[in-house]
Amino acid sequence: SARLVYRAAWLKDSGAQRVTREAAMAKYFSTEQAQRIIDQGVQLMGGSGVVAGSVMERLYRDIRPLRIYEGTSEIQKIIIANQELRRFGDRI
């Protein structure tokens, strides 16, 4: 996910007018992977993974808003699809 973020930043720094697709891909992939990893951590820790004040509980609570800010994961997928249709729409 770091490479996706760096690529979007590099493209913008290189003078690209828009990096909408790359930014959406970075946000979608990063937040979905973080959610998956945190879910696995909670599963591994069992009940202690959701005890108030534990690190896993905080991570579990904190990841949800990150998946919503600047557009939900579903919105990010729509943005990516729209950008790809603009890019390759004439070939369909």
C-alpha positions as CSV (number, residue, x, y, z in Angstrom):
1,S,0.0,0.0,0.0
2,A,2.9,2.3,0.6
3,R,3.9,2.0,-3.1
4,L,0.4,3.0,-4.2
5,V,0.6,6.1,-2.0
6,Y,4.2,6.9,-3.2
7,R,3.1,6.4,-6.9
8,A,0.2,8.8,-6.5
9,A,2.4,11.4,-4.8
10,W,5.2,10.9,-7.4
11,L,2.7,11.4,-10.3
12,K,1.4,14.6,-8.7
13,D,4.9,15.9,-8.0
14,S,5.8,15.1,-11.6
15,G,3.1,17.4,-12.9
16,A,0.2,15.1,-13.5
17,Q,-3.0,17.1,-13.8
18,R,-5.1,14.5,-12.0
19,V,-4.2,11.5,-9.8
20,T,-7.8,10.6,-9.0
21,R,-7.5,7.0,-10.0
22,E,-4.1,6.4,-8.2
23,A,-5.3,8.2,-5.0
24,A,-8.5,6.1,-5.0
25,M,-6.6,2.9,-5.5
26,A,-4.2,3.8,-2.7
27,K,-7.0,4.7,-0.2
28,Y,-9.1,1.7,-1.1
29,F,-6.3,-0.9,-0.9
30,S,-4.6,0.6,2.2
31,T,-7.8,0.8,4.3
32,E,-9.1,-2.6,3.2
33,Q,-5.8,-4.3,4.0
34,A,-5.6,-2.5,7.4
35,Q,-9.1,-3.7,8.2
36,R,-8.3,-7.3,7.2
37,I,-5.1,-7.3,9.3
38,I,-6.8,-5.8,12.3
39,D,-9.7,-8.3,12.1
40,Q,-7.1,-11.1,12.0
41,G,-5.4,-9.6,15.1
42,V,-8.6,-9.4,17.0
43,Q,-9.4,-13.0,16.0
44,L,-6.0,-14.2,17.2
45,M,-6.3,-12.4,20.5
46,G,-9.8,-13.6,21.2
47,G,-11.7,-11.8,23.9
48,S,-8.7,-9.8,25.0
49,G,-8.6,-8.3,21.5
50,V,-11.8,-6.3,22.2
51,V,-11.2,-5.3,25.9
52,A,-11.6,-1.6,26.3
53,G,-8.2,0.1,26.4
54,S,-6.2,-2.6,24.6
55,V,-4.2,-1.8,21.5
56,M,-6.2,-4.1,19.3
57,E,-9.5,-2.5,20.5
58,R,-8.2,0.9,19.7
59,L,-7.0,-0.1,16.2
60,Y,-10.3,-1.9,15.6
61,R,-12.2,1.3,16.6
62,D,-9.9,3.6,14.7
63,I,-9.8,1.9,11.3
64,R,-13.6,2.2,10.6
65,P,-13.6,6.0,10.2
66,L,-10.6,5.8,7.9
67,R,-12.6,3.6,5.6
68,I,-15.3,6.3,5.4
69,Y,-13.4,9.6,5.3
70,E,-12.9,11.0,1.8
71,G,-15.4,8.4,0.4
72,T,-16.2,4.9,1.5
73,S,-14.5,1.8,-0.1
74,E,-17.5,1.4,-2.4
75,I,-17.2,5.0,-3.6
76,Q,-13.4,4.4,-4.2
77,K,-14.3,1.4,-6.3
78,I,-16.7,3.5,-8.4
79,I,-14.1,6.2,-8.8
80,I,-11.5,3.7,-10.0
81,A,-14.0,2.1,-12.4
82,N,-15.1,5.5,-13.8
83,Q,-11.5,6.5,-14.4
84,E,-10.7,3.2,-16.1
85,L,-13.8,3.6,-18.4
86,R,-12.6,7.1,-19.3
87,R,-9.2,5.7,-20.0
88,F,-10.2,2.6,-22.0
89,G,-13.9,3.3,-22.9
90,D,-13.2,3.7,-26.6
91,R,-11.9,0.1,-26.7
92,I,-15.1,-1.4,-25.2
